[in-house]
Amino acid sequence: MKALVIVGVAAAVLGVGAVVTLASIDFLRAMAGDAARPAPSPRVSTGAPLDPAAQRYLDAVAAKDADAVASAFAPEGLVVDVGREIRGRDAIRQWAANEVIGGVYTLLDHTTRAGGVTMLVRFQPGGVGGFRADYSFDITDGLITKATLEYA
């Protein structure tokens, strides 16, 4: 009788392990499928249209184009990335290539303000995981002059 109980418990443990393993495999397949799909256009479907300079920034990241990210900024543009200052297109291009390109943005909300836009985004570095962030772009003559990035 004891042997049957042990066999029954062992079978139950193996069955649960198989279910957990299959669920994990399905989860990993779904993640891999998401990574293989192109990123959706990071546009907001409601409210005022996003400022074109901010949209160019998001589109450049989606296109994995560090040159286009830098081109969204004024020549002496400034990125304040959690207190760290990156100034000028060359430095912004390098920052984008090292820290932004390959990531995926989802624009959750935005507010147009005098001289710029504030955005709530979800950023997934490397296209996985991710976090929410508040981005504030000062914009003059169609170019970002200052981008302040704060992470939640």
Buried (B, 14 or more C-beta within 10 A) or exposed (E): EEEEEEEEEEEEEEEEEEEEEEEEEEEEEEEEEEEEEEBEEBEBEEEEEBBEBBBBBBBBBBBBBBEBBBBBBBEEBBBBBEEEEBBBBEBBBBBBBEEBBEBBBBBEEBEBEEEBBBBBBBBBBEBEEBEEBBBBBBBEEEBBBBBBBEEE
